[in-house]
Structures are given as structure tokens and as C-alpha cells.
Amino acid sequence: MNIIHLLGRLTKEPEIKMSQKEMPIASFTLAVDRPYQKGKEKECDFINCIMFGKRAEVIGNYVDKGQRLLVTGSLRNNSFVGKDGTKKYYTNVIVNDFEFIEKGNKSAEKKTSMESFGKAEKDNTCFDEEVPF
């Protein structure tokens, strides 16, 4: 079973592109805190996420840098051959569902309506609970 749940903050504005078949594709990075260990510096992981379809439009229209987001999806490992001939590996989360944890600053005047989606669907520092964005 390949299911992943992540709660984190967006490190920058989501990037929205259109596929050749005119399907929206959103890509964004979540900063996800690791469990705190007493006496150690706070750590987090930067997780690359990809979302397709109408939900990708919602992400582009309603989510801002620094906003907390809960995503559910599956982990995908991929590879390619680099210019130097070596095999390179990378990992993405293919997001199937998400929930807004806090309200963003983007205006609600976008064409896409959140209600129609049911469920309310790099720098090297970690995000604290209170981000001054």
C-alpha cells in the first residue's frame, strides 16, 4: 500500500502548467517538520508535490506561500539519465486529495469555486507554526 499524508507549509507559490491535452498540472513544495528532539535543532524535509486536473486549478487559485496544507497521495520514485551519463533519481508525491488548514490571502474572485470540490479541496530553514508572511 502506497499512501502518504503530509502536513506542511508551501515554500513558494504553486506553479501551474497545462499539459498538451489542456489538463492543469500544479507543482509545489511542502516544508514538513520532523519530530522535535530535545537538545537538537529543528529540522524539516522539503517534499515535492504534483497534482492534476481541477484540483490543481484550486491549488493555483487559493493557496499562497507559507500557507499550511494537508495532502494525501502516493510516493513516486523516478529516474533519468543526466547529461553526464549517470542515472539520477528523484521522488515526488502525487497528490490525490488536500485540505486547507488555514485561510490564504489570494482573492476569491477566481473562476474556480472551492465549494464545487467537496471536501474543501528554498531557503534552508523550516517554517515555524507562526510564519510572518
NUNU-434314 format. One record per atom (N, C-alpha, C): x negated, y, z negated; residue in three letters; chain; atom name. Coordinates in pm, whole numbers, plus 50000, padded with zeros to 5 digits. Layout:
! NUNU-434314
+-------+-------+-------+------+-------+------+
!    px !    py !    pz ! rest ! kette ! atom !
+-------+-------+-------+------+-------+------+
!     X !     Y !     Z !  ALA !     A !   CA !
...
+-------+-------+-------+------+-------+------+
This chain:
! NUNU-434314
+-------+-------+-------+------+-------+------+
!    px !    py !    pz ! rest ! kette ! atom !
+-------+-------+-------+------+-------+------+
! 49915 ! 49884 ! 50000 !  MET !     A !    N !
! 50000 ! 50000 ! 50000 !  MET !     A !   CA !
! 49910 ! 50123 ! 50000 !  MET !     A !    C !
! 49935 ! 50216 ! 50088 !  ASN !     A !    N !
! 49854 ! 50336 ! 50104 !  ASN !     A !   CA !
! 49943 ! 50459 ! 50080 !  ASN !     A !    C !
! 49956 ! 50497 ! 49954 !  ILE !     A !    N !
! 50036 ! 50614 ! 49916 !  ILE !     A !   CA !
! 49951 ! 50702 ! 49827 !  ILE !     A !    C !
! 49952 ! 50832 ! 49855 !  ILE !     A !    N !
! 49875 ! 50925 ! 49775 !  ILE !     A !   CA !
! 49963 ! 51044 ! 49738 !  ILE !     A !    C !
! 49952 ! 51087 ! 49612 !  HIS !     A !    N !
! 50021 ! 51206 ! 49562 !  HIS !     A !   CA !
! 49914 ! 51303 ! 49517 !  HIS !     A !    C !
! 49923 ! 51428 ! 49562 !  LEU !     A !    N !
! 49825 ! 51530 ! 49524 !  LEU !     A !   CA !
! 49896 ! 51656 ! 49478 !  LEU !     A !    C !
! 49845 ! 51715 ! 49372 !  LEU !     A !    N !
! 49892 ! 51844 ! 49325 !  LEU !     A !   CA !
! 49772 ! 51936 ! 49324 !  LEU !     A !    C !
! 49779 ! 52041 ! 49405 !  GLY !     A !    N !
! 49665 ! 52131 ! 49413 !  GLY !     A !   CA !
! 49705 ! 52266 ! 49468 !  GLY !     A !    C !
! 49606 ! 52350 ! 49488 !  ARG !     A !    N !
! 49626 ! 52484 ! 49542 !  ARG !     A !   CA !
! 49562 ! 52493 ! 49681 !  ARG !     A !    C !
! 49630 ! 52565 ! 49770 !  LEU !     A !    N !
! 49576 ! 52586 ! 49903 !  LEU !     A !   CA !
! 49453 ! 52675 ! 49896 !  LEU !     A !    C !
! 49347 ! 52634 ! 49966 !  THR !     A !    N !
! 49223 ! 52711 ! 49964 !  THR !     A !   CA !
! 49225 ! 52825 ! 50064 !  THR !     A !    C !
! 49314 ! 52818 ! 50162 !  LYS !     A !    N !
! 49331 ! 52926 ! 50261 !  LYS !     A !   CA !
! 49468 ! 52909 ! 50325 !  LYS !     A !    C !
! 49506 ! 53003 ! 50409 !  GLU !     A !    N !
! 49635 ! 52996 ! 50477 !  GLU !     A !   CA !
! 49638 ! 52870 ! 50566 !  GLU !     A !    C !
! 49752 ! 52802 ! 50573 !  PRO !     A !    N !
! 49762 ! 52685 ! 50661 !  PRO !     A !   CA !
! 49740 ! 52724 ! 50808 !  PRO !     A !    C !
! 49678 ! 52635 ! 50882 !  GLU !     A !    N !
! 49656 ! 52657 ! 51025 !  GLU !     A !   CA !
! 49761 ! 52578 ! 51102 !  GLU !     A !    C !
! 49837 ! 52646 ! 51187 !  ILE !     A !    N !
! 49944 ! 52581 ! 51263 !  ILE !     A !   CA !
! 49906 ! 52582 ! 51411 !  ILE !     A !    C !
! 49911 ! 52464 ! 51472 !  LYS !     A !    N !
! 49884 ! 52449 ! 51615 !  LYS !     A !   CA !
! 50000 ! 52373 ! 51677 !  LYS !     A !    C !
! 50008 ! 52375 ! 51808 !  MET !     A !    N !
! 50110 ! 52299 ! 51879 !  MET !     A !   CA !
! 50040 ! 52189 ! 51959 !  MET !     A !    C !
! 50098 ! 52069 ! 51955 !  SER !     A !    N !
! 50044 ! 51959 ! 52033 !  SER !     A !   CA !
! 50080 ! 51980 ! 52180 !  SER !     A !    C !
! 50028 ! 51896 ! 52267 !  GLN !     A !    N !
! 50060 ! 51906 ! 52409 !  GLN !     A !   CA !
! 50209 ! 51884 ! 52434 !  GLN !     A !    C !
! 50274 ! 51811 ! 52344 !  LYS !     A !    N !
! 50418 ! 51786 ! 52356 !  LYS !     A !   CA !
! 50499 ! 51886 ! 52275 !  LYS !     A !    C !
! 50435 ! 52001 ! 52239 !  GLU !     A !    N !
! 50501 ! 52110 ! 52167 !  GLU !     A !   CA !
! 50547 ! 52071 ! 52026 !  GLU !     A !    C !
! 50476 ! 51979 ! 51960 !  MET !     A !    N !
! 50506 ! 51944 ! 51822 !  MET !     A !   CA !
! 50414 ! 52026 ! 51732 !  MET !     A !    C !
! 50471 ! 52094 ! 51632 !  PRO !     A !    N !
! 50387 ! 52170 ! 51539 !  PRO !     A !   CA !
! 50300 ! 52077 ! 51454 !  PRO !     A !    C !
! 50175 ! 52119 ! 51433 !  ILE !     A !    N !
! 50081 ! 52046 ! 51350 !  ILE !     A !   CA !
! 50020 ! 52146 ! 51251 !  ILE !     A !    C !
! 50037 ! 52118 ! 51122 !  ALA !     A !    N !
! 49980 ! 52204 ! 51019 !  ALA !     A !   CA !
! 49859 ! 52136 ! 50958 !  ALA !     A !    C !
! 49753 ! 52211 ! 50939 !  SER !     A !    N !
! 49637 ! 52158 ! 50867 !  SER !     A !   CA !
! 49602 ! 52257 ! 50757 !  SER !     A !    C !
! 49572 ! 52202 ! 50640 !  PHE !     A !    N !
! 49538 ! 52285 ! 50525 !  PHE !     A !   CA !
! 49454 ! 52203 ! 50429 !  PHE !     A !    C !
! 49389 ! 52271 ! 50337 !  THR !     A !    N !
! 49305 ! 52206 ! 50238 !  THR !     A !   CA !
! 49358 ! 52237 ! 50099 !  THR !     A !    C !
! 49371 ! 52131 ! 50018 !  LEU !     A !    N !
! 49413 ! 52147 ! 49879 !  LEU !     A !   CA !
! 49292 ! 52132 ! 49787 !  LEU !     A !    C !
! 49282 ! 52222 ! 49690 !  ALA !     A !    N !
! 49183 ! 52208 ! 49584 !  ALA !     A !   CA !
! 49254 ! 52136 ! 49470 !  ALA !     A !    C !
! 49210 ! 52013 ! 49441 !  VAL !     A !    N !
! 49275 ! 51928 ! 49341 !  VAL !     A !   CA !
! 49178 ! 51910 ! 49224 !  VAL !     A !    C !
! 49222 ! 51952 ! 49105 !  ASP !     A !    N !
! 49138 ! 51941 ! 48986 !  ASP !     A !   CA !
! 49116 ! 51797 ! 48947 !  ASP !     A !    C !
! 48995 ! 51767 ! 48903 !  ARG !     A !    N !
! 48964 ! 51637 ! 48842 !  ARG !     A !   CA !
! 48999 ! 51646 ! 48694 !  ARG !     A !    C !
! 49022 ! 51533 ! 48629 !  PRO !     A !    N !
! 49049 ! 51538 ! 48485 !  PRO !     A !   CA !
! 48933 ! 51604 ! 48410 !  PRO !     A !    C !
! 48968 ! 51690 ! 48315 !  TYR !     A !    N !
! 48866 ! 51762 ! 48238 !  TYR !     A !   CA !
! 48796 ! 51669 ! 48141 !  TYR !     A !    C !
! 48665 ! 51681 ! 48134 !  GLN !     A !    N !
! 48585 ! 51605 ! 48039 !  GLN !     A !   CA !
! 48517 ! 51704 ! 47946 !  GLN !     A !    C !
! 48536 ! 51684 ! 47818 !  LYS !     A !    N !
! 48481 ! 51774 ! 47718 !  LYS !     A !   CA !
! 48330 ! 51789 ! 47736 !  LYS !     A !    C !
! 48284 ! 51914 ! 47732 !  GLY !     A !    N !
! 48142 ! 51941 ! 47743 !  GLY !     A !   CA !
! 48090 ! 51949 ! 47885 !  GLY !     A !    C !
! 48176 ! 51925 ! 47984 !  LYS !     A !    N !
! 48133 ! 51932 ! 48123 !  LYS !     A !   CA !
! 48204 ! 52046 ! 48194 !  LYS !     A !    C !
! 48143 ! 52093 ! 48302 !  GLU !     A !    N !
! 48203 ! 52198 ! 48382 !  GLU !     A !   CA !
! 48323 ! 52145 ! 48459 !  GLU !     A !    C !
! 48423 ! 52229 ! 48478 !  LYS !     A !    N !
! 48543 ! 52191 ! 48552 !  LYS !     A !   CA !
! 48506 ! 52156 ! 48697 !  LYS !     A !    C !
! 48562 ! 52046 ! 48748 !  GLU !     A !    N !
! 48535 ! 52001 ! 48884 !  GLU !     A !   CA !
! 48665 ! 51983 ! 48961 !  GLU !     A !    C !
! 48656 ! 51993 ! 49092 !  CYS !     A !    N !
! 48772 ! 51964 ! 49175 !  CYS !     A !   CA !
! 48726 ! 51908 ! 49309 !  CYS !     A !    C !
! 48822 ! 51849 ! 49379 !  ASP !     A !    N !
! 48797 ! 51795 ! 49512 !  ASP !     A !   CA !
! 48874 ! 51878 ! 49613 !  ASP !     A !    C !
! 48818 ! 51893 ! 49732 !  PHE !     A !    N !
! 48883 ! 51965 ! 49840 !  PHE !     A !   CA !
! 48933 ! 51861 ! 49940 !  PHE !     A !    C !
! 49064 ! 51847 ! 49950 !  ILE !     A !    N !
! 49126 ! 51742 ! 50030 !  ILE !     A !   CA !
! 49189 ! 51803 ! 50155 !  ILE !     A !    C !
! 49147 ! 51754 ! 50273 !  ASN !     A !    N !
! 49204 ! 51799 ! 50400 !  ASN !     A !   CA !
! 49337 ! 51729 ! 50424 !  ASN !     A !    C !
! 49439 ! 51806 ! 50458 !  CYS !     A !    N !
! 49574 ! 51753 ! 50480 !  CYS !     A !   CA !
! 49625 ! 51792 ! 50618 !  CYS !     A !    C !
! 49705 ! 51703 ! 50677 !  ILE !     A !    N !
! 49766 ! 51728 ! 50808 !  ILE !     A !   CA !
! 49913 ! 51691 ! 50799 !  ILE !     A !    C !
! 49998 ! 51773 ! 50861 !  MET !     A !    N !
! 50143 ! 51749 ! 50861 !  MET !     A !   CA !
! 50196 ! 51778 ! 51000 !  MET !     A !    C !
! 50297 ! 51703 ! 51042 !  PHE !     A !    N !
! 50352 ! 51714 ! 51176 !  PHE !     A !   CA !
! 50501 ! 51752 ! 51173 !  PHE !     A !    C !
! 50549 ! 51809 ! 51284 !  GLY !     A !    N !
! 50691 ! 51834 ! 51303 !  GLY !     A !   CA !
! 50744 ! 51958 ! 51233 !  GLY !     A !    C !
! 50875 ! 51956 ! 51207 !  LYS !     A !    N !
! 50942 ! 52073 ! 51149 !  LYS !     A !   CA !
! 50889 ! 52108 ! 51012 !  LYS !     A !    C !
! 50850 ! 52009 ! 50936 !  ARG !     A !    N !
! 50794 ! 52037 ! 50804 !  ARG !     A !   CA !
! 50662 ! 52114 ! 50816 !  ARG !     A !    C !
! 50588 ! 52091 ! 50923 !  ALA !     A !    N !
! 50465 ! 52167 ! 50946 !  ALA !     A !   CA !
! 50499 ! 52315 ! 50967 !  ALA !     A !    C !
! 50610 ! 52342 ! 51035 !  GLU !     A !    N !
! 50655 ! 52480 ! 51052 !  GLU !     A !   CA !
! 50687 ! 52544 ! 50918 !  GLU !     A !    C !
! 50751 ! 52469 ! 50830 !  VAL !     A !    N !
! 50786 ! 52521 ! 50698 !  VAL !     A !   CA !
! 50659 ! 52557 ! 50621 !  VAL !     A !    C !
! 50560 ! 52469 ! 50626 !  ILE !     A !    N !
! 50433 ! 52496 ! 50560 !  ILE !     A !   CA !
! 50374 ! 52627 ! 50613 !  ILE !     A !    C !
! 50374 ! 52644 ! 50744 !  GLY !     A !    N !
! 50320 ! 52765 ! 50804 !  GLY !     A !   CA !
! 50398 ! 52890 ! 50769 !  GLY !     A !    C !
! 50529 ! 52877 ! 50752 !  ASN !     A !    N !
! 50613 ! 52993 ! 50726 !  ASN !     A !   CA !
! 50623 ! 53031 ! 50579 !  ASN !     A !    C !
! 50606 ! 52937 ! 50488 !  TYR !     A !    N !
! 50637 ! 52964 ! 50349 !  TYR !     A !   CA !
! 50525 ! 52941 ! 50248 !  TYR !     A !    C !
! 50410 ! 52893 ! 50290 !  VAL !     A !    N !
! 50303 ! 52861 ! 50195 !  VAL !     A !   CA !
! 50186 ! 52957 ! 50214 !  VAL !     A !    C !
! 50133 ! 53005 ! 50102 !  ASP !     A !    N !
! 50024 ! 53103 ! 50102 !  ASP !     A !   CA !
! 49898 ! 53045 ! 50038 !  ASP !     A !    C !
! 49785 ! 53108 ! 50065 !  LYS !     A !    N !
! 49660 ! 53074 ! 49999 !  LYS !     A !   CA !
! 49679 ! 53087 ! 49848 !  LYS !     A !    C !
! 49629 ! 52988 ! 49774 !  GLY !     A !    N !
! 49636 ! 52990 ! 49629 !  GLY !     A !   CA !
! 49764 ! 52933 ! 49572 !  GLY !     A !    C !
! 49863 ! 52909 ! 49655 !  GLN !     A !    N !
! 49991 ! 52856 ! 49607 !  GLN !     A !   CA !
! 49978 ! 52708 ! 49574 !  GLN !     A !    C !
! 50044 ! 52665 ! 49465 !  ARG !     A !    N !
! 50042 ! 52523 ! 49426 !  ARG !     A !   CA !
! 50142 ! 52447 ! 49512 !  ARG !     A !    C !
! 50102 ! 52327 ! 49550 !  LEU !     A !    N !
! 50184 ! 52242 ! 49636 !  LEU !     A !   CA !
! 50164 ! 52097 ! 49593 !  LEU !     A !    C !
! 50273 ! 52023 ! 49590 !  LEU !     A !    N !
! 50269 ! 51879 ! 49562 !  LEU !     A !   CA !
! 50295 ! 51808 ! 49694 !  LEU !     A !    C !
! 50203 ! 51722 ! 49735 !  VAL !     A !    N !
! 50220 ! 51650 ! 49862 !  VAL !     A !   CA !
! 50216 ! 51499 ! 49836 !  VAL !     A !    C !
! 50288 ! 51428 ! 49922 !  THR !     A !    N !
! 50287 ! 51282 ! 49923 !  THR !     A !   CA !
! 50256 ! 51239 ! 50066 !  THR !     A !    C !
! 50168 ! 51142 ! 50079 !  GLY !     A !    N !
! 50132 ! 51096 ! 50212 !  GLY !     A !   CA !
! 50047 ! 50972 ! 50206 !  GLY !     A !    C !
! 49966 ! 50955 ! 50310 !  SER !     A !    N !
! 49877 ! 50838 ! 50317 !  SER !     A !   CA !
! 49737 ! 50884 ! 50355 !  SER !     A !    C !
! 49640 ! 50810 ! 50305 !  LEU !     A !    N !
! 49500 ! 50840 ! 50329 !  LEU !     A !   CA !
! 49457 ! 50779 ! 50461 !  LEU !     A !    C !
! 49388 ! 50857 ! 50545 !  ARG !     A !    N !
! 49339 ! 50807 ! 50674 !  ARG !     A !   CA !
! 49190 ! 50834 ! 50686 !  ARG !     A !    C !
! 49114 ! 50730 ! 50713 !  ASN !     A !    N !
! 48972 ! 50741 ! 50740 !  ASN !     A !   CA !
! 48952 ! 50734 ! 50890 !  ASN !     A !    C !
! 48874 ! 50825 ! 50944 !  ASN !     A !    N !
! 48848 ! 50831 ! 51087 !  ASN !     A !   CA !
! 48699 ! 50847 ! 51110 !  ASN !     A !    C !
! 48657 ! 50825 ! 51232 !  SER !     A !    N !
! 48516 ! 50841 ! 51265 !  SER !     A !   CA !
! 48502 ! 50892 ! 51408 !  SER !     A !    C !
! 48384 ! 50946 ! 51437 !  PHE !     A !    N !
! 48350 ! 50989 ! 51572 !  PHE !     A !   CA !
! 48199 ! 50981 ! 51585 !  PHE !     A !    C !
! 48151 ! 50983 ! 51707 !  VAL !     A !    N !
! 48007 ! 50981 ! 51733 !  VAL !     A !   CA !
! 47963 ! 51125 ! 51753 !  VAL !     A !    C !
! 47871 ! 51171 ! 51670 !  GLY !     A !    N !
! 47821 ! 51307 ! 51677 !  GLY !     A !   CA !
! 47729 ! 51329 ! 51796 !  GLY !     A !    C !
! 47693 ! 51454 ! 51818 !  LYS !     A !    N !
! 47604 ! 51490 ! 51929 !  LYS !     A !   CA !
! 47468 ! 51422 ! 51918 !  LYS !     A !    C !
! 47430 ! 51393 ! 51792 !  ASP !     A !    N !
! 47301 ! 51328 ! 51772 !  ASP !     A !   CA !
! 47309 ! 51176 ! 51786 !  ASP !     A !    C !
! 47429 ! 51124 ! 51820 !  GLY !     A !    N !
! 47446 ! 50982 ! 51842 !  GLY !     A !   CA !
! 47480 ! 50900 ! 51718 !  GLY !     A !    C !
! 47488 ! 50965 ! 51603 !  THR !     A !    N !
! 47522 ! 50892 ! 51481 !  THR !     A !   CA !
! 47673 ! 50895 ! 51458 !  THR !     A !    C !
! 47721 ! 50792 ! 51392 !  LYS !     A !    N !
! 47863 ! 50783 ! 51362 !  LYS !     A !   CA !
! 47894 ! 50867 ! 51238 !  LYS !     A !    C !
! 47993 ! 50954 ! 51249 !  LYS !     A !    N !
! 48033 ! 51043 ! 51140 !  LYS !     A !   CA !
! 48172 ! 50999 ! 51092 !  LYS !     A !    C !
! 48193 ! 51008 ! 50961 !  TYR !     A !    N !
! 48320 ! 50969 ! 50902 !  TYR !     A !   CA !
! 48386 ! 51088 ! 50834 !  TYR !     A !    C !
! 48518 ! 51092 ! 50837 !  TYR !     A !    N !
! 48593 ! 51194 ! 50765 !  TYR !     A !   CA !
! 48726 ! 51135 ! 50720 !  TYR !     A !    C !
! 48784 ! 51198 ! 50619 !  THR !     A !    N !
! 48908 ! 51149 ! 50559 !  THR !     A !   CA !
! 49010 ! 51262 ! 50556 !  THR !     A !    C !
! 49134 ! 51230 ! 50590 !  ASN !     A !    N !
! 49247 ! 51323 ! 50584 !  ASN !     A !   CA !
! 49362 ! 51257 ! 50511 !  ASN !     A !    C !
! 49451 ! 51339 ! 50457 !  VAL !     A !    N !
! 49577 ! 51291 ! 50406 !  VAL !     A !   CA !
! 49684 ! 51331 ! 50509 !  VAL !     A !    C !
! 49756 ! 51231 ! 50559 !  ILE !     A !    N !
! 49868 ! 51258 ! 50649 !  ILE !     A !   CA !
! 49990 ! 51277 ! 50559 !  ILE !     A !    C !
! 50038 ! 51400 ! 50551 !  VAL !     A !    N !
! 50145 ! 51436 ! 50458 !  VAL !     A !   CA !
! 50281 ! 51399 ! 50516 !  VAL !     A !    C !
! 50358 ! 51324 ! 50437 !  ASN !     A !    N !
! 50494 ! 51286 ! 50476 !  ASN !     A !   CA !
! 50599 ! 51374 ! 50410 !  ASN !     A !    C !
! 50568 ! 51422 ! 50289 !  ASP !     A !    N !
! 50664 ! 51500 ! 50213 !  ASP !     A !   CA !
! 50590 ! 51597 ! 50124 !  ASP !     A !    C !
! 50657 ! 51703 ! 50083 !  PHE !     A !    N !
! 50595 ! 51800 ! 49992 !  PHE !     A !   CA !
! 50702 ! 51870 ! 49911 !  PHE !     A !    C !
! 50659 ! 51933 ! 49802 !  GLU !     A !    N !
! 50747 ! 52013 ! 49719 !  GLU !     A !   CA !
! 50675 ! 52141 ! 49683 !  GLU !     A !    C !
! 50749 ! 52251 ! 49685 !  PHE !     A !    N !
! 50696 ! 52378 ! 49638 !  PHE !     A !   CA !
! 50691 ! 52375 ! 49487 !  PHE !     A !    C !
! 50578 ! 52406 ! 49428 !  ILE !     A !    N !
! 50565 ! 52410 ! 49283 !  ILE !     A !   CA !
! 50586 ! 52552 ! 49232 !  ILE !     A !    C !
! 50552 ! 52650 ! 49313 !  GLU !     A !    N !
! 50575 ! 52789 ! 49279 !  GLU !     A !   CA !
! 50607 ! 52867 ! 49405 !  GLU !     A !    C !
! 50669 ! 52980 ! 49387 !  LYS !     A !    N !
! 50711 ! 53063 ! 49499 !  LYS !     A !   CA !
! 50591 ! 53134 ! 49560 !  LYS !     A !    C !
! 50587 ! 53137 ! 49692 !  GLY !     A !    N !
! 50480 ! 53207 ! 49763 !  GLY !     A !   CA !
! 50520 ! 53350 ! 49792 !  GLY !     A !    C !
! 50433 ! 53424 ! 49860 !  ASN !     A !    N !
! 50458 ! 53564 ! 49891 !  ASN !     A !   CA !
! 50507 ! 53587 ! 50033 !  ASN !     A !    C !
! 50505 ! 53484 ! 50117 !  LYS !     A !    N !
! 50548 ! 53503 ! 50255 !  LYS !     A !   CA !
! 50695 ! 53535 ! 50260 !  LYS !     A !    C !
! 50734 ! 53616 ! 50356 !  SER !     A !    N !
! 50873 ! 53659 ! 50365 !  SER !     A !   CA !
! 50962 ! 53545 ! 50412 !  SER !     A !    C !
! 51088 ! 53553 ! 50373 !  ALA !     A !    N !
! 51185 ! 53451 ! 50409 !  ALA !     A !   CA !
! 51254 ! 53486 ! 50540 !  ALA !     A !    C !
! 51202 ! 53581 ! 50615 !  GLU !     A !    N !
! 51266 ! 53621 ! 50739 !  GLU !     A !   CA !
! 51225 ! 53535 ! 50858 !  GLU !     A !    C !
! 51149 ! 53429 ! 50832 !  LYS !     A !    N !
! 51110 ! 53338 ! 50939 !  LYS !     A !   CA !
! 51232 ! 53263 ! 50991 !  LYS !     A !    C !
! 51223 ! 53212 ! 51111 !  LYS !     A !    N !
! 51336 ! 53144 ! 51172 !  LYS !     A !   CA !
! 51372 ! 53013 ! 51104 !  LYS !     A !    C !
! 51272 ! 52942 ! 51050 !  THR !     A !    N !
! 51296 ! 52813 ! 50988 !  THR !     A !   CA !
! 51355 ! 52832 ! 50850 !  THR !     A !    C !
! 51460 ! 52757 ! 50817 !  SER !     A !    N !
! 51524 ! 52766 ! 50686 !  SER !     A !   CA !
! 51482 ! 52649 ! 50599 !  SER !     A !    C !
! 51434 ! 52679 ! 50477 !  MET !     A !    N !
! 51390 ! 52573 ! 50387 !  MET !     A !   CA !
! 51505 ! 52481 ! 50350 !  MET !     A !    C !
! 51625 ! 52535 ! 50335 !  GLU !     A !    N !
! 51737 ! 52453 ! 50291 !  GLU !     A !   CA !
! 51767 ! 52339 ! 50388 !  GLU !     A !    C !
! 51734 ! 52355 ! 50514 !  SER !     A !    N !
! 51761 ! 52251 ! 50612 !  SER !     A !   CA !
! 51665 ! 52133 ! 50600 !  SER !     A !    C !
! 51569 ! 52143 ! 50510 !  PHE !     A !    N !
! 51472 ! 52036 ! 50496 !  PHE !     A !   CA !
! 51492 ! 51958 ! 50367 !  PHE !     A !    C !
! 51611 ! 51966 ! 50310 !  GLY !     A !    N !
! 51646 ! 51882 ! 50197 !  GLY !     A !   CA !
! 51573 ! 51915 ! 50071 !  GLY !     A !    C !
! 51469 ! 51845 ! 50039 !  LYS !     A !    N !
! 51402 ! 51843 ! 49910 !  LYS !     A !   CA !
! 51323 ! 51970 ! 49879 !  LYS !     A !    C !
! 51336 ! 52073 ! 49956 !  ALA !     A !    N !
! 51253 ! 52194 ! 49938 !  ALA !     A !   CA !
! 51113 ! 52168 ! 49987 !  ALA !     A !    C !
! 51166 ! 52093 ! 50096 !  GLU !     A !    N !
! 51044 ! 52051 ! 50161 !  GLU !     A !   CA !
! 50955 ! 52163 ! 50227 !  GLU !     A !    C !
! 48602 ! 52839 ! 50167 !  LYS !     A !    N !
! 48579 ! 52737 ! 50069 !  LYS !     A !   CA !
! 48458 ! 52772 ! 49991 !  LYS !     A !    C !
! 48560 ! 52829 ! 49920 !  ASP !     A !    N !
! 48445 ! 52851 ! 49835 !  ASP !     A !   CA !
! 48426 ! 52729 ! 49746 !  ASP !     A !    C !
! 48318 ! 52723 ! 49668 !  ASN !     A !    N !
! 48286 ! 52603 ! 49592 !  ASN !     A !   CA !
! 48336 ! 52607 ! 49448 !  ASN !     A !    C !
! 48436 ! 52689 ! 49421 !  THR !     A !    N !
! 48489 ! 52694 ! 49286 !  THR !     A !   CA !
! 48628 ! 52633 ! 49284 !  THR !     A !    C !
! 48668 ! 52582 ! 49172 !  CYS !     A !    N !
! 48801 ! 52523 ! 49156 !  CYS !     A !   CA !
! 48899 ! 52634 ! 49122 !  CYS !     A !    C !
! 49024 ! 52608 ! 49148 !  PHE !     A !    N !
! 49128 ! 52702 ! 49114 !  PHE !     A !   CA !
! 49173 ! 52677 ! 48970 !  PHE !     A !    C !
! 49185 ! 52782 ! 48893 !  ASP !     A !    N !
! 49242 ! 52772 ! 48758 !  ASP !     A !   CA !
! 49394 ! 52773 ! 48769 !  ASP !     A !    C !
! 49461 ! 52746 ! 48658 !  GLU !     A !    N !
! 49607 ! 52748 ! 48657 !  GLU !     A !   CA !
! 49661 ! 52885 ! 48696 !  GLU !     A !    C !
! 49594 ! 52992 ! 48656 !  GLU !     A !    N !
! 49638 ! 53126 ! 48689 !  GLU !     A !   CA !
! 49540 ! 53185 ! 48791 !  GLU !     A !    C !
! 49575 ! 53183 ! 48917 !  VAL !     A !    N !
! 49489 ! 53235 ! 49022 !  VAL !     A !   CA !
! 49528 ! 53379 ! 49050 !  VAL !     A !    C !
! 49436 ! 53473 ! 49051 !  PRO !     A !    N !
! 49469 ! 53615 ! 49070 !  PRO !     A !   CA !
! 49484 ! 53652 ! 49216 !  PRO !     A !    C !
! 49569 ! 53583 ! 49291 !  PHE !     A !    N !
! 49590 ! 53615 ! 49432 !  PHE !     A !   CA !
! 49710 ! 53703 ! 49448 !  PHE !     A !    C !
+-------+-------+-------+------+-------+------+
